[in-house]
Amino acid sequence: MNKPPFRIQQLDHVVLRAYDVPLMQAFYCNVLGCTVERRQDEIGLVQLRAGASLIDLVSVDGKLGRHGGAGPGTGGHNMDHLCLSVDGYDEAAIVAHLKSHGVHVGEVGSRYGAKGEGPSIYLFDPQGNMVELKGPPDR
């Protein structure tokens, strides 16, 4: 088997199709601390900086979003979840912060990720996408 002529370094970006881009932008910026990197309103795209990666929000009724078919709903989502590695992981403080914003917090536990086994918290954005906040690996 031939190896590819490249080596993957990290997740560059994830694209979420959204019914309400301003609501999703407010959640990812105000609750999770992302910042707006770039907007392309003519195609319905807002790109948010999430550390070294991007989270792209695409309006389901925009130029790009229409290519994806029906929007996410109770019958299915765009993805299972996205995972954001975080510094300053303090489970109690993170959960309190999320709840103060009315965020639906899911399971808290230890899970395996890119840097090894470690603590994580599942939560849900306003459109029902599951997001995992991943702490540092256990030592």
N, CA and C atoms as an extended XYZ file, in Angstrom:
417
Properties=species:S:1:pos:R:3:atomname:S:1:resname:S:1:resid:I:1 pbc="F F F"
N         0.846       -1.185        0.000 N   MET     1
C         0.000        0.000        0.000 CA  MET     1
C         0.892        1.250        0.000 C   MET     1
N         0.595        2.183       -0.889 N   ASN     2
C         1.374        3.412       -0.988 CA  ASN     2
C         0.925        4.416        0.053 C   ASN     2
N         1.899        5.130        0.606 N   LYS     3
C         1.586        6.220        1.527 CA  LYS     3
C         1.256        7.459        0.711 C   LYS     3
N         0.364        8.318        1.229 N   PRO     4
C         0.078        9.560        0.493 CA  PRO     4
C         1.307       10.470        0.511 C   PRO     4
N         1.401       11.366       -0.462 N   PRO     5
C         2.549       12.267       -0.536 CA  PRO     5
C         2.392       13.493        0.363 C   PRO     5
N         1.711       13.344        1.473 N   PHE     6
C         1.486       14.439        2.423 CA  PHE     6
C         1.262       13.834        3.800 C   PHE     6
N         1.288       14.713        4.830 N   ARG     7
C         1.026       14.290        6.205 CA  ARG     7
C         0.037       15.277        6.819 C   ARG     7
N        -1.059       14.774        7.324 N   ILE     8
C        -2.063       15.638        7.946 CA  ILE     8
C        -1.501       16.206        9.236 C   ILE     8
N        -1.693       17.513        9.456 N   GLN     9
C        -1.167       18.199       10.630 CA  GLN     9
C        -2.209       18.426       11.708 C   GLN     9
N        -3.368       18.938       11.351 N   GLN    10
C        -4.404       19.253       12.333 CA  GLN    10
C        -5.719       19.482       11.606 C   GLN    10
N        -6.792       19.567       12.348 N   LEU    11
C        -8.085       19.927       11.780 CA  LEU    11
C        -8.021       21.391       11.359 C   LEU    11
N        -8.315       21.682       10.110 N   ASP    12
C        -8.275       23.053        9.615 CA  ASP    12
C        -9.579       23.782        9.916 C   ASP    12
N       -10.694       23.180        9.520 N   HIS    13
C       -11.981       23.807        9.793 CA  HIS    13
C       -13.091       22.776        9.718 C   HIS    13
N       -14.213       23.119       10.307 N   VAL    14
C       -15.434       22.338       10.201 CA  VAL    14
C       -16.515       23.304        9.728 C   VAL    14
N       -17.435       22.817        8.903 N   VAL    15
C       -18.499       23.667        8.362 CA  VAL    15
C       -19.838       23.191        8.920 C   VAL    15
N       -20.557       24.092        9.550 N   LEU    16
C       -21.888       23.804       10.077 CA  LEU    16
C       -22.921       24.550        9.251 C   LEU    16
N       -23.897       23.829        8.724 N   ARG    17
C       -25.010       24.467        8.033 CA  ARG    17
C       -25.998       24.918        9.101 C   ARG    17
N       -26.464       26.149        9.013 N   ALA    18
C       -27.275       26.732       10.076 CA  ALA    18
C       -28.537       27.388        9.536 C   ALA    18
N       -29.620       27.244       10.287 N   TYR    19
C       -30.862       27.952        9.964 CA  TYR    19
C       -30.776       29.408       10.382 C   TYR    19
N       -30.093       29.687       11.485 N   ASP    20
C       -30.015       31.028       12.049 CA  ASP    20
C       -28.547       31.337       12.343 C   ASP    20
N       -27.841       31.850       11.327 N   VAL    21
C       -26.406       32.123       11.465 CA  VAL    21
C       -26.114       33.122       12.593 C   VAL    21
N       -26.863       34.231       12.730 N   PRO    22
C       -26.563       35.149       13.837 CA  PRO    22
C       -26.687       34.482       15.223 C   PRO    22
N       -27.681       33.611       15.407 N   LEU    23
C       -27.828       32.902       16.677 CA  LEU    23
C       -26.634       31.980       16.916 C   LEU    23
N       -26.236       31.244       15.898 N   MET    24
C       -25.090       30.340       16.016 CA  MET    24
C       -23.797       31.124       16.238 C   MET    24
N       -23.637       32.242       15.538 N   GLN    25
C       -22.452       33.082       15.727 CA  GLN    25
C       -22.394       33.594       17.161 C   GLN    25
N       -23.525       34.047       17.688 N   ALA    26
C       -23.560       34.537       19.073 CA  ALA    26
C       -23.162       33.436       20.043 C   ALA    26
N       -23.648       32.225       19.835 N   PHE    27
C       -23.296       31.111       20.713 CA  PHE    27
C       -21.797       30.824       20.667 C   PHE    27
N       -21.268       30.616       19.475 N   TYR    28
C       -19.858       30.248       19.360 CA  TYR    28
C       -18.922       31.374       19.803 C   TYR    28
N       -19.319       32.630       19.608 N   CYS    29
C       -18.481       33.754       20.043 CA  CYS    29
C       -18.689       34.092       21.521 C   CYS    29
N       -19.940       34.303       21.921 N   ASN    30
C       -20.211       34.767       23.283 CA  ASN    30
C       -20.080       33.690       24.343 C   ASN    30
N       -20.396       32.440       24.003 N   VAL    31
C       -20.344       31.360       24.986 CA  VAL    31
C       -19.018       30.611       24.932 C   VAL    31
N       -18.542       30.303       23.717 N   LEU    32
C       -17.325       29.498       23.602 CA  LEU    32
C       -16.068       30.310       23.307 C   LEU    32
N       -16.203       31.606       23.047 N   GLY    33
C       -15.031       32.459       22.906 CA  GLY    33
C       -14.401       32.531       21.529 C   GLY    33
N       -15.093       32.074       20.497 N   CYS    34
C       -14.576       32.228       19.135 CA  CYS    34
C       -14.658       33.702       18.739 C   CYS    34
N       -13.969       34.060       17.680 N   THR    35
C       -14.052       35.420       17.151 CA  THR    35
C       -14.335       35.337       15.649 C   THR    35
N       -14.973       36.375       15.122 N   VAL    36
C       -15.250       36.407       13.683 CA  VAL    36
C       -13.939       36.675       12.957 C   VAL    36
N       -13.591       35.767       12.078 N   GLU    37
C       -12.367       35.870       11.278 CA  GLU    37
C       -12.666       36.569        9.955 C   GLU    37
N       -13.786       36.180        9.345 N   ARG    38
C       -14.088       36.660        7.996 CA  ARG    38
C       -15.555       36.418        7.688 C   ARG    38
N       -16.124       37.314        6.906 N   ARG    39
C       -17.513       37.168        6.460 CA  ARG    39
C       -17.538       37.208        4.943 C   ARG    39
N       -18.394       36.379        4.374 N   GLN    40
C       -18.664       36.438        2.940 CA  GLN    40
C       -20.181       36.359        2.796 C   GLN    40
N       -20.824       37.480        3.073 N   ASP    41
C       -22.284       37.525        3.093 CA  ASP    41
C       -22.911       37.159        1.747 C   ASP    41
N       -22.212       37.434        0.649 N   GLU    42
C       -22.769       37.140       -0.669 CA  GLU    42
C       -22.974       35.646       -0.907 C   GLU    42
N       -22.260       34.804       -0.162 N   ILE    43
C       -22.464       33.358       -0.289 CA  ILE    43
C       -23.009       32.738        1.005 C   ILE    43
N       -23.306       33.585        2.007 N   GLY    44
C       -23.908       33.098        3.248 CA  GLY    44
C       -22.932       32.399        4.174 C   GLY    44
N       -21.694       32.910        4.300 N   LEU    45
C       -20.642       32.268        5.082 CA  LEU    45
C       -20.063       33.215        6.129 C   LEU    45
N       -19.968       32.733        7.375 N   VAL    46
C       -19.248       33.437        8.437 CA  VAL    46
C       -18.205       32.466        8.968 C   VAL    46
N       -16.938       32.902        8.983 N   GLN    47
C       -15.860       32.050        9.467 CA  GLN    47
C       -15.414       32.540       10.836 C   GLN    47
N       -15.427       31.614       11.808 N   LEU    48
C       -15.078       31.937       13.185 CA  LEU    48
C       -13.734       31.320       13.540 C   LEU    48
N       -12.885       32.085       14.194 N   ARG    49
C       -11.588       31.594       14.657 CA  ARG    49
C       -11.822       30.809       15.941 C   ARG    49
N       -11.349       29.557       15.954 N   ALA    50
C       -11.433       28.680       17.123 CA  ALA    50
C       -10.025       28.157       17.387 C   ALA    50
N        -9.203       28.969       18.062 N   GLY    51
C        -7.803       28.589       18.273 CA  GLY    51
C        -7.073       28.574       16.947 C   GLY    51
N        -6.434       27.440       16.628 N   ALA    52
C        -5.694       27.314       15.375 CA  ALA    52
C        -6.601       26.879       14.223 C   ALA    52
N        -7.873       26.667       14.494 N   SER    53
C        -8.805       26.160       13.492 CA  SER    53
C        -9.939       27.155       13.261 C   SER    53
N       -10.800       26.826       12.298 N   LEU    54
C       -11.971       27.647       12.007 CA  LEU    54
C       -13.241       26.818       12.132 C   LEU    54
N       -14.311       27.483       12.538 N   ILE    55
C       -15.655       26.932       12.467 CA  ILE    55
C       -16.404       27.826       11.485 C   ILE    55
N       -16.796       27.251       10.366 N   ASP    56
C       -17.521       27.993        9.345 CA  ASP    56
C       -19.016       27.782        9.541 C   ASP    56
N       -19.765       28.862        9.534 N   LEU    57
C       -21.222       28.807        9.616 CA  LEU    57
C       -21.773       29.175        8.248 C   LEU    57
N       -22.571       28.288        7.686 N   VAL    58
C       -23.140       28.487        6.355 CA  VAL    58
C       -24.655       28.480        6.485 C   VAL    58
N       -25.301       29.524        6.012 N   SER    59
C       -26.750       29.603        6.037 CA  SER    59
C       -27.335       28.550        5.095 C   SER    59
N       -28.293       27.742        5.590 N   VAL    60
C       -28.884       26.692        4.749 CA  VAL    60
C       -29.585       27.264        3.521 C   VAL    60
N       -30.008       28.528        3.586 N   ASP    61
C       -30.672       29.112        2.430 CA  ASP    61
C       -29.767       30.048        1.635 C   ASP    61
N       -28.471       30.061        1.945 N   GLY    62
C       -27.512       30.871        1.206 CA  GLY    62
C       -26.954       30.118        0.006 C   GLY    62
N       -26.124       30.770       -0.767 N   LYS    63
C       -25.561       30.188       -1.988 CA  LYS    63
C       -24.848       28.864       -1.701 C   LYS    63
N       -24.011       28.826       -0.682 N   LEU    64
C       -23.303       27.586       -0.332 CA  LEU    64
C       -24.234       26.571        0.317 C   LEU    64
N       -25.055       27.036        1.239 N   GLY    65
C       -25.907       26.146        2.017 CA  GLY    65
C       -26.929       25.375        1.212 C   GLY    65
N       -27.418       25.965        0.145 N   ARG    66
C       -28.418       25.280       -0.691 CA  ARG    66
C       -27.864       24.019       -1.339 C   ARG    66
N       -26.550       23.939       -1.501 N   HIS    67
C       -25.939       22.754       -2.119 CA  HIS    67
C       -26.009       21.532       -1.213 C   HIS    67
N       -26.259       21.728        0.068 N   GLY    68
C       -26.263       20.617        1.022 CA  GLY    68
C       -27.604       19.940        1.200 C   GLY    68
N       -28.615       20.348        0.453 N   GLY    69
C       -29.924       19.731        0.593 CA  GLY    69
C       -30.661       20.259        1.814 C   GLY    69
N       -31.534       19.407        2.361 N   ALA    70
C       -32.331       19.804        3.529 CA  ALA    70
C       -31.417       20.131        4.698 C   ALA    70
N       -31.849       21.082        5.513 N   GLY    71
C       -31.083       21.447        6.689 CA  GLY    71
C       -31.197       20.403        7.785 C   GLY    71
N       -30.359       20.523        8.810 N   PRO    72
C       -30.404       19.562        9.906 CA  PRO    72
C       -31.739       19.634       10.636 C   PRO    72
N       -32.171       18.508       11.165 N   GLY    73
C       -33.443       18.458       11.883 CA  GLY    73
C       -33.494       17.258       12.802 C   GLY    73
N       -34.692       16.919       13.237 N   THR    74
C       -34.831       15.814       14.173 CA  THR    74
C       -34.474       14.479       13.543 C   THR    74
N       -34.531       14.380       12.219 N   GLY    75
C       -34.196       13.139       11.532 CA  GLY    75
C       -32.711       12.949       11.311 C   GLY    75
N       -31.917       13.967       11.545 N   GLY    76
C       -30.475       13.843       11.350 CA  GLY    76
C       -29.782       15.176       11.496 C   GLY    76
N       -28.499       15.121       11.745 N   HIS    77
C       -27.676       16.324       11.905 CA  HIS    77
C       -26.607       16.356       10.828 C   HIS    77
N       -25.886       17.462       10.769 N   ASN    78
C       -24.786       17.607        9.824 CA  ASN    78
C       -23.604       16.721       10.191 C   ASN    78
N       -23.467       16.369       11.464 N   MET    79
C       -22.321       15.613       11.953 CA  MET    79
C       -22.684       15.013       13.301 C   MET    79
N       -21.813       14.156       13.831 N   ASP    80
C       -22.045       13.638       15.173 CA  ASP    80
C       -21.681       14.697       16.205 C   ASP    80
N       -20.429       15.167       16.185 N   HIS    81
C       -20.014       16.257       17.069 CA  HIS    81
C       -18.696       16.840       16.593 C   HIS    81
N       -18.378       18.019       17.092 N   LEU    82
C       -17.063       18.591       16.869 CA  LEU    82
C       -16.412       18.718       18.230 C   LEU    82
N       -15.105       18.567       18.260 N   CYS    83
C       -14.378       18.604       19.524 CA  CYS    83
C       -13.395       19.757       19.506 C   CYS    83
N       -13.440       20.577       20.544 N   LEU    84
C       -12.533       21.707       20.696 CA  LEU    84
C       -11.624       21.442       21.894 C   LEU    84
N       -10.337       21.384       21.662 N   SER    85
C        -9.364       21.228       22.736 CA  SER    85
C        -9.247       22.575       23.446 C   SER    85
N        -9.298       22.560       24.787 N   VAL    86
C        -9.284       23.823       25.527 CA  VAL    86
C        -8.163       23.861       26.558 C   VAL    86
N        -7.594       25.041       26.755 N   ASP    87
C        -6.645       25.291       27.836 CA  ASP    87
C        -7.439       25.770       29.039 C   ASP    87
N        -6.869       25.663       30.221 N   GLY    88
C        -7.537       26.145       31.425 CA  GLY    88
C        -8.769       25.332       31.767 C   GLY    88
N        -8.683       24.021       31.575 N   TYR    89
C        -9.841       23.150       31.808 CA  TYR    89
C       -10.134       23.059       33.302 C   TYR    89
N       -11.255       23.627       33.703 N   ASP    90
C       -11.763       23.551       35.080 CA  ASP    90
C       -13.223       23.148       34.949 C   ASP    90
N       -13.478       21.861       35.144 N   GLU    91
C       -14.801       21.302       34.861 CA  GLU    91
C       -15.933       22.077       35.519 C   GLU    91
N       -15.826       22.341       36.813 N   ALA    92
C       -16.900       23.037       37.536 CA  ALA    92
C       -17.119       24.441       36.969 C   ALA    92
N       -16.040       25.155       36.693 N   ALA    93
C       -16.159       26.518       36.166 CA  ALA    93
C       -16.751       26.509       34.761 C   ALA    93
N       -16.344       25.538       33.936 N   ILE    94
C       -16.865       25.459       32.574 CA  ILE    94
C       -18.358       25.142       32.598 C   ILE    94
N       -18.749       24.149       33.385 N   VAL    95
C       -20.169       23.778       33.464 CA  VAL    95
C       -20.996       24.949       33.981 C   VAL    95
N       -20.506       25.643       35.013 N   ALA    96
C       -21.234       26.804       35.550 CA  ALA    96
C       -21.381       27.886       34.483 C   ALA    96
N       -20.318       28.141       33.732 N   HIS    97
C       -20.360       29.146       32.665 CA  HIS    97
C       -21.400       28.773       31.613 C   HIS    97
N       -21.360       27.513       31.179 N   LEU    98
C       -22.303       27.066       30.155 CA  LEU    98
C       -23.740       27.189       30.640 C   LEU    98
N       -23.997       26.742       31.867 N   LYS    99
C       -25.354       26.805       32.413 CA  LYS    99
C       -25.818       28.242       32.597 C   LYS    99
N       -24.889       29.150       32.915 N   SER   100
C       -25.275       30.561       33.071 CA  SER   100
C       -25.748       31.149       31.742 C   SER   100
N       -25.354       30.520       30.644 N   HIS   101
C       -25.801       30.947       29.309 CA  HIS   101
C       -26.973       30.106       28.811 C   HIS   101
N       -27.511       29.258       29.672 N   GLY   102
C       -28.652       28.430       29.287 CA  GLY   102
C       -28.306       27.306       28.336 C   GLY   102
N       -27.046       26.911       28.308 N   VAL   103
C       -26.592       25.861       27.394 CA  VAL   103
C       -26.975       24.494       27.947 C   VAL   103
N       -27.468       23.614       27.070 N   HIS   104
C       -27.762       22.235       27.440 CA  HIS   104
C       -26.434       21.482       27.537 C   HIS   104
N       -26.058       21.106       28.769 N   VAL   105
C       -24.822       20.378       29.014 CA  VAL   105
C       -25.141       18.892       29.041 C   VAL   105
N       -24.354       18.108       28.316 N   GLY   106
C       -24.539       16.665       28.263 CA  GLY   106
C       -23.599       15.944       29.208 C   GLY   106
N       -23.131       14.784       28.777 N   GLU   107
C       -22.281       13.944       29.612 CA  GLU   107
C       -20.906       14.560       29.836 C   GLU   107
N       -20.418       14.389       31.063 N   VAL   108
C       -19.076       14.792       31.441 CA  VAL   108
C       -18.325       13.501       31.732 C   VAL   108
N       -17.106       13.371       31.249 N   GLY   109
C       -16.358       12.154       31.504 CA  GLY   109
C       -14.960       12.222       30.950 C   GLY   109
N       -14.301       11.077       30.939 N   SER   110
C       -12.965       10.963       30.383 CA  SER   110
C       -13.085       10.258       29.040 C   SER   110
N       -12.470       10.858       28.023 N   ARG   111
C       -12.561       10.317       26.670 CA  ARG   111
C       -11.206       10.411       25.986 C   ARG   111
N       -11.031        9.581       24.996 N   TYR   112
C        -9.786        9.590       24.240 CA  TYR   112
C        -9.872       10.622       23.119 C   TYR   112
N        -8.815       11.393       22.938 N   GLY   113
C        -8.745       12.380       21.868 CA  GLY   113
C        -7.368       12.395       21.246 C   GLY   113
N        -7.086       13.396       20.446 N   ALA   114
C        -5.838       13.484       19.694 CA  ALA   114
C        -4.594       13.468       20.583 C   ALA   114
N        -4.716       13.964       21.804 N   LYS   115
C        -3.571       14.020       22.713 CA  LYS   115
C        -3.622       12.946       23.791 C   LYS   115
N        -4.598       12.047       23.709 N   GLY   116
C        -4.710       10.966       24.679 CA  GLY   116
C        -5.977       11.064       25.502 C   GLY   116
N        -6.066       10.187       26.493 N   GLU   117
C        -7.224       10.128       27.389 CA  GLU   117
C        -7.241       11.347       28.302 C   GLU   117
N        -8.432       11.921       28.486 N   GLY   118
C        -8.533       13.092       29.354 CA  GLY   118
C        -9.972       13.528       29.524 C   GLY   118
N       -10.186       14.533       30.363 N   PRO   119
C       -11.543       14.985       30.678 CA  PRO   119
C       -12.209       15.701       29.510 C   PRO   119
N       -13.532       15.564       29.449 N   SER   120
C       -14.270       16.277       28.413 CA  SER   120
C       -15.708       16.504       28.847 C   SER   120
N       -16.309       17.493       28.222 N   ILE   121
C       -17.695       17.867       28.489 CA  ILE   121
C       -18.417       17.952       27.147 C   ILE   121
N       -19.552       17.274       27.048 N   TYR   122
C       -20.404       17.423       25.874 CA  TYR   122
C       -21.418       18.525       26.151 C   TYR   122
N       -21.725       19.313       25.120 N   LEU   123
C       -22.747       20.348       25.216 CA  LEU   123
C       -23.395       20.468       23.852 C   LEU   123
N       -24.457       21.235       23.776 N   PHE   124
C       -25.204       21.360       22.531 CA  PHE   124
C       -25.376       22.820       22.162 C   PHE   124
N       -25.110       23.133       20.888 N   ASP   125
C       -25.284       24.504       20.414 CA  ASP   125
C       -26.777       24.760       20.169 C   ASP   125
N       -27.159       25.995       19.823 N   PRO   126
C       -28.584       26.316       19.676 CA  PRO   126
C       -29.315       25.510       18.602 C   PRO   126
N       -28.592       24.873       17.703 N   GLN   127
C       -29.215       24.109       16.641 CA  GLN   127
C       -29.175       22.610       16.936 C   GLN   127
N       -28.668       22.229       18.114 N   GLY   128
C       -28.645       20.832       18.514 CA  GLY   128
C       -27.386       20.075       18.141 C   GLY   128
N       -26.381       20.756       17.561 N   ASN   129
C       -25.114       20.101       17.265 CA  ASN   129
C       -24.365       19.838       18.565 C   ASN   129
N       -23.831       18.629       18.705 N   MET   130
C       -23.063       18.313       19.904 CA  MET   130
C       -21.635       18.820       19.735 C   MET   130
N       -21.142       19.474       20.786 N   VAL   131
C       -19.795       20.018       20.832 CA  VAL   131
C       -19.116       19.397       22.048 C   VAL   131
N       -17.869       18.993       21.890 N   GLU   132
C       -17.101       18.457       23.016 CA  GLU   132
C       -15.991       19.436       23.342 C   GLU   132
N       -15.904       19.811       24.615 N   LEU   133
C       -14.777       20.609       25.093 CA  LEU   133
C       -13.815       19.629       25.747 C   LEU   133
N       -12.585       19.513       25.224 N   LYS   134
C       -11.633       18.493       25.652 CA  LYS   134
C       -10.488       19.120       26.407 C   LYS   134
N       -10.278       18.638       27.626 N   GLY   135
C        -9.176       19.099       28.458 CA  GLY   135
C        -7.881       18.391       28.122 C   GLY   135
N        -6.823       18.699       28.877 N   PRO   136
C        -5.516       18.092       28.603 CA  PRO   136
C        -5.515       16.608       28.941 C   PRO   136
N        -4.592       15.862       28.353 N   PRO   137
C        -4.542       14.432       28.636 CA  PRO   137
C        -4.196       14.162       30.103 C   PRO   137
N        -4.717       13.035       30.605 N   ASP   138
C        -4.349       12.616       31.947 CA  ASP   138
C        -2.868       12.306       31.972 C   ASP   138
N        -2.235       12.617       33.057 N   ARG   139
C        -0.801       12.345       33.185 CA  ARG   139
C        -0.562       10.980       33.757 C   ARG   139
